[in-house]
Amino acid sequence: MMKHLQKLGKALMLPVATLPICGILMGLGYALAPGVMGVPDAPTSGFMYVLGFFLIKAGGALIDNMALLFAIGVAVGLADDNDGTAGLAGLVSWLMITNLLSVGVVGTIAPAMIANKTNEVAFSKIANPFIGILCGVIGALCYNKFKKTQLPDVLAFFSGKRSVAIVTGVVSILVAVVLLFVWPIVFGVLVAIGNAIKGMGVVGVGLYAFLNRLLIPTGLHHALNNVFWFDTIGMGDLTAYWNPTSELAMNANWSIGSYMAGFFPCMMFGIGGAALAMIRTAKPGKQKVAMGVVGSAAICALLCGVTEPFEFAFMFLAFPLYVVYSALYGIFAAVTVALGFRAGFCFSAGLTDLIFSASLPAAAKTWLILPLGAAAFIVFYLVFRFAIVKWDLKTPGREDDEEGEMKIELANDDYTAMASIILEGVGGKDNLVSIDNCITRLRLEVKDRLLVDEKKIKSSGAAGVIRPGKTSVQVIIGPKVQFVADEFKKLAK
């Protein structure tokens, strides 16, 4: 189960990667054309207004259709070979389910369901990112299962990949029938969770941030994010922030930006403090190694809010520390929102998103990032240093030394050499079952786990090796994992 959830988390990164361009376009657009937001005395005509309006609509084209992007992107991401046919299947599933479960259709085929006002609201929200992800999963499963289907000669035209969309359509009809009865219940649960946390005020904000980080290893944080960031239950903090003139934003019954603002101090500065603590507590002679692993990850988090390279560097090696890390997020999120800081992001809470989101009407007291960031840096540093030393945690640079461990210095960006060593370390191409990668790790399934030589793999320059299952091997590479994965797949053919 864990393996499948993590694979889903990786697949979600494909559509999420489209969000940064939304933030840049819309941030520039609102800065050029504040009149779009109804700012008093702001121009509502002229070249700058038209240009700003154009950029806002360009970015909004993606933000407003995130659910559709999820349906297609998740399908491609989960497909065995990332084939575009799976994306088409995800789209087929999305169109089928959202149309069959629209208020108009449900009111015709099952009027008793719509008679209940709560159910009517549920079906009016059927075209949401949560359902988009489900459609993506359906499309990918149908592709992986039926892409090599052989039909009789008379139907040979529909064999192989051409059969996938047809099968997906049939499966989606069956799923729609099930969702006719299940979706109102699921929707009710999501609404209850959202309202319960929202009703707690700043404490709820802190609880949400804590759960967001804590659930990352399982991939379940995406389900939580759909409740608070996107318009799944009529909330949608991210959607409302970037669309200030939308009906969702105009009718918002929460402080817009609350469920994003608290991440900025932690990601931009807190991770830097935690990274420094890891470097300072590393063993003599290993501080440079630790700096290379977590130092670069801290810079990545500061600039663009990408935290996975830092989190996966220690979450499995020192999970108690990861729980503390998640708790710090919760505390700082509550304090940040209580002080009135408001900011939003399209991709993640880094400097880039802060700059482009600061011009939107929901932004408030963005100058507080400096004192909040300083506090986060100091607190994260002190807490991490104390916990690492007190509990003798094996964070990067504190791992047990292994006799005869090989250290090879690879040429700069020599991904082929790195992939070659890793391939040898996992027992060669004949020992491989599947090859995949997420945002920081090369994910492999092997036939014989006894043939895996972790020391050999680490000698490639990899940051670490994780073995979450009997036949699963995950090699931690970092943000450039895609280049290593591409070379690895070539060598493994």
Solvent accessible surface area in square Angstrom, and as a share of the most:
residue,aa,sasa,rsa
1,M,169,0.75
2,M,89,0.40
3,K,97,0.41
4,H,117,0.52
5,L,36,0.18
6,Q,12,0.05
7,K,60,0.25
8,L,37,0.18
9,G,12,0.11
10,K,26,0.11
11,A,1,0.00
12,L,2,0.01
13,M,46,0.21
14,L,89,0.44
15,P,4,0.03
16,V,23,0.13
17,A,63,0.49
18,T,43,0.25
19,L,5,0.03
20,P,46,0.29
21,I,82,0.41
22,C,0,0.00
23,G,2,0.02
24,I,58,0.30
25,L,38,0.19
26,M,0,0.00
27,G,3,0.03
28,L,78,0.39
29,G,0,0.00
30,Y,6,0.02
31,A,62,0.48
32,L,56,0.28
33,A,1,0.01
34,P,38,0.24
35,G,8,0.08
36,V,30,0.17
37,M,35,0.16
38,G,60,0.57
39,V,64,0.37
40,P,112,0.71
41,D,154,0.80
42,A,18,0.14
43,P,93,0.58
44,T,92,0.53
45,S,82,0.53
46,G,46,0.44
47,F,153,0.64
48,M,99,0.44
49,Y,47,0.18
50,V,91,0.52
51,L,61,0.30
52,G,0,0.00
53,F,84,0.35
54,F,137,0.57
55,L,29,0.15
56,I,10,0.05
57,K,121,0.51
58,A,38,0.29
59,G,0,0.00
60,G,6,0.06
61,A,55,0.43
62,L,55,0.27
63,I,6,0.03
64,D,91,0.47
65,N,71,0.36
66,M,5,0.02
67,A,11,0.09
68,L,54,0.27
69,L,40,0.20
70,F,6,0.02
71,A,0,0.00
72,I,58,0.29
73,G,8,0.08
74,V,0,0.00
75,A,0,0.00
76,V,27,0.16
77,G,6,0.05
78,L,20,0.10
79,A,3,0.02
80,D,84,0.44
81,D,81,0.42
82,N,68,0.35
83,D,34,0.17
84,G,53,0.51
85,T,30,0.18
86,A,0,0.00
87,G,3,0.03
88,L,97,0.48
89,A,0,0.00
90,G,0,0.00
91,L,50,0.25
92,V,34,0.20
93,S,0,0.00
94,W,24,0.08
95,L,90,0.45
96,M,58,0.26
97,I,0,0.00
98,T,16,0.10
99,N,88,0.45
100,L,58,0.29
101,L,3,0.02
102,S,37,0.24
103,V,49,0.28
104,G,54,0.52
105,V,53,0.30
106,V,0,0.00
107,G,28,0.27
108,T,109,0.63
109,I,107,0.54
110,A,20,0.15
111,P,85,0.53
112,A,84,0.65
113,M,34,0.15
114,I,29,0.15
115,A,89,0.69
116,N,77,0.40
117,K,141,0.60
118,T,81,0.47
119,N,25,0.13
120,E,55,0.25
121,V,60,0.35
122,A,0,0.00
123,F,1,0.01
124,S,68,0.44
125,K,54,0.23
126,I,7,0.04
127,A,64,0.50
128,N,1,0.00
129,P,8,0.05
130,F,58,0.24
131,I,1,0.00
132,G,0,0.00
133,I,20,0.10
134,L,55,0.28
135,C,0,0.00
136,G,0,0.00
137,V,37,0.21
138,I,11,0.06
139,G,0,0.00
140,A,1,0.00
141,L,112,0.56
142,C,7,0.04
143,Y,0,0.00
144,N,43,0.22
145,K,153,0.65
146,F,65,0.27
147,K,35,0.15
148,K,160,0.68
149,T,37,0.21
150,Q,157,0.70
151,L,60,0.30
152,P,87,0.55
153,D,135,0.70
154,V,133,0.76
155,L,85,0.42
156,A,49,0.38
157,F,128,0.53
158,F,85,0.35
159,S,23,0.15
160,G,17,0.16
161,K,91,0.39
162,R,141,0.51
163,S,7,0.05
164,V,0,0.00
165,A,28,0.21
166,I,92,0.46
167,V,35,0.20
168,T,0,0.00
169,G,7,0.06
170,V,85,0.49
171,V,47,0.27
172,S,0,0.00
173,I,77,0.39
174,L,110,0.55
175,V,33,0.19
176,A,3,0.03
177,V,83,0.48
178,V,88,0.50
179,L,16,0.08
180,L,19,0.09
181,F,123,0.51
182,V,59,0.34
183,W,1,0.00
184,P,16,0.10
185,I,118,0.60
186,V,43,0.24
187,F,6,0.03
188,G,30,0.29
189,V,80,0.46
190,L,19,0.09
191,V,38,0.22
192,A,59,0.46
193,I,72,0.36
194,G,0,0.00
195,N,72,0.37
196,A,55,0.42
197,I,10,0.05
198,K,48,0.20
199,G,68,0.66
200,M,93,0.42
201,G,39,0.38
202,V,60,0.34
203,V,100,0.57
204,G,0,0.00
205,V,7,0.04
206,G,6,0.06
207,L,63,0.32
208,Y,1,0.00
209,A,1,0.01
210,F,51,0.21
211,L,49,0.24
212,N,0,0.00
213,R,15,0.05
214,L,45,0.23
215,L,44,0.22
216,I,15,0.07
217,P,10,0.07
218,T,32,0.18
219,G,7,0.07
220,L,80,0.40
221,H,21,0.09
222,H,23,0.10
223,A,42,0.32
224,L,20,0.10
225,N,10,0.05
226,N,4,0.02
227,V,3,0.02
228,F,0,0.00
229,W,34,0.12
230,F,14,0.06
231,D,44,0.23
232,T,0,0.00
233,I,24,0.12
234,G,33,0.31
235,M,4,0.02
236,G,0,0.00
237,D,0,0.00
238,L,2,0.01
239,T,22,0.13
240,A,1,0.00
241,Y,1,0.01
242,W,0,0.00
243,N,21,0.11
244,P,20,0.13
245,T,67,0.39
246,S,36,0.23
247,E,135,0.60
248,L,30,0.15
249,A,12,0.09
250,M,133,0.59
251,N,104,0.53
252,A,29,0.22
253,N,115,0.59
254,W,25,0.09
255,S,57,0.37
256,I,32,0.16
257,G,0,0.00
258,S,6,0.04
259,Y,8,0.03
260,M,0,0.00
261,A,0,0.00
262,G,2,0.02
263,F,3,0.01
264,F,0,0.00
265,P,0,0.00
266,C,0,0.00
267,M,9,0.04
268,M,10,0.04
269,F,56,0.23
270,G,0,0.00
271,I,0,0.00
272,G,18,0.17
273,G,0,0.00
274,A,0,0.00
275,A,3,0.02
276,L,63,0.31
277,A,0,0.00
278,M,0,0.00
279,I,18,0.09
280,R,130,0.47
281,T,12,0.07
282,A,8,0.06
283,K,63,0.27
284,P,132,0.83
285,G,78,0.75
286,K,44,0.19
287,Q,73,0.33
288,K,176,0.75
289,V,84,0.48
290,A,0,0.00
291,M,105,0.47
292,G,50,0.48
293,V,35,0.20
294,V,0,0.00
295,G,14,0.14
296,S,65,0.42
297,A,2,0.02
298,A,13,0.10
299,I,105,0.53
300,C,28,0.17
301,A,0,0.00
302,L,57,0.28
303,L,87,0.44
304,C,45,0.27
305,G,2,0.02
306,V,19,0.11
307,T,4,0.02
308,E,34,0.15
309,P,11,0.07
310,F,0,0.00
311,E,0,0.00
312,F,15,0.06
313,A,6,0.05
314,F,0,0.00
315,M,0,0.00
316,F,82,0.34
317,L,91,0.45
318,A,2,0.02
319,F,94,0.39
320,P,72,0.46
321,L,0,0.00
322,Y,0,0.00
323,V,55,0.32
324,V,35,0.20
325,Y,0,0.00
326,S,0,0.00
327,A,38,0.29
328,L,11,0.06
329,Y,1,0.00
330,G,7,0.07
331,I,103,0.52
332,F,14,0.06
333,A,1,0.01
334,A,21,0.17
335,V,68,0.39
336,T,0,0.00
337,V,9,0.05
338,A,66,0.51
339,L,88,0.44
340,G,20,0.19
341,F,0,0.00
342,R,32,0.12
343,A,0,0.00
344,G,0,0.00
345,F,3,0.01
346,C,0,0.00
347,F,49,0.20
348,S,15,0.10
349,A,0,0.00
350,G,0,0.00
351,L,66,0.33
352,T,57,0.33
353,D,12,0.06
354,L,14,0.07
355,I,106,0.54
356,F,48,0.20
357,S,0,0.00
358,A,44,0.34
359,S,49,0.31
360,L,4,0.02
361,P,77,0.48
362,A,25,0.20
363,A,21,0.17
364,A,40,0.31
365,K,105,0.44
366,T,37,0.21
367,W,162,0.57
368,L,19,0.09
369,I,15,0.08
370,L,124,0.62
371,P,68,0.43
372,L,10,0.05
373,G,0,0.00
374,A,54,0.42
375,A,40,0.31
376,A,0,0.00
377,F,74,0.31
378,I,98,0.50
379,V,52,0.30
380,F,0,0.00
381,Y,36,0.14
382,L,102,0.51
383,V,48,0.27
384,F,0,0.00
385,R,83,0.30
386,F,134,0.56
387,A,3,0.03
388,I,0,0.00
389,V,90,0.52
390,K,135,0.57
391,W,122,0.43
392,D,82,0.42
393,L,18,0.09
394,K,68,0.29
395,T,0,0.00
396,P,6,0.04
397,G,1,0.01
398,R,36,0.13
399,E,57,0.25
400,D,96,0.50
401,D,101,0.52
402,E,71,0.32
403,E,165,0.74
404,G,65,0.62
405,E,47,0.21
406,M,85,0.38
407,K,145,0.62
408,I,69,0.35
409,E,166,0.75
410,L,53,0.26
411,A,68,0.53
412,N,139,0.71
413,D,73,0.38
414,D,52,0.27
415,Y,46,0.18
416,T,65,0.38
417,A,30,0.23
418,M,22,0.10
419,A,0,0.00
420,S,52,0.33
421,I,25,0.13
422,I,0,0.00
423,L,22,0.11
424,E,110,0.49
425,G,0,0.00
426,V,0,0.00
427,G,29,0.28
428,G,23,0.22
429,K,100,0.42
430,D,115,0.60
431,N,6,0.03
432,L,21,0.11
433,V,97,0.56
434,S,51,0.33
435,I,44,0.22
436,D,29,0.15
437,N,17,0.08
438,C,11,0.06
439,I,46,0.23
440,T,0,0.00
441,R,3,0.01
442,L,0,0.00
443,R,25,0.09
444,L,4,0.02
445,E,28,0.13
446,V,2,0.01
447,K,131,0.56
448,D,56,0.29
449,R,120,0.44
450,L,144,0.71
451,L,97,0.48
452,V,14,0.08
453,D,69,0.36
454,E,58,0.26
455,K,77,0.32
456,K,40,0.17
457,I,0,0.00
458,K,60,0.25
459,S,1,0.01
460,S,0,0.00
461,G,51,0.49
462,A,11,0.08
463,A,46,0.35
464,G,11,0.10
465,V,22,0.13
466,I,22,0.11
467,R,85,0.31
468,P,67,0.42
469,G,34,0.33
470,K,166,0.70
471,T,55,0.32
472,S,12,0.08
473,V,1,0.00
474,Q,8,0.04
475,V,0,0.00
476,I,14,0.07
477,I,29,0.15
478,G,10,0.10
479,P,86,0.54
480,K,100,0.42
481,V,3,0.02
482,Q,85,0.38
483,F,109,0.45
484,V,1,0.00
485,A,0,0.00
486,D,57,0.29
487,E,38,0.17
488,F,0,0.00
489,K,67,0.28
490,K,124,0.53
491,L,67,0.33
492,A,20,0.15
493,K,183,0.77
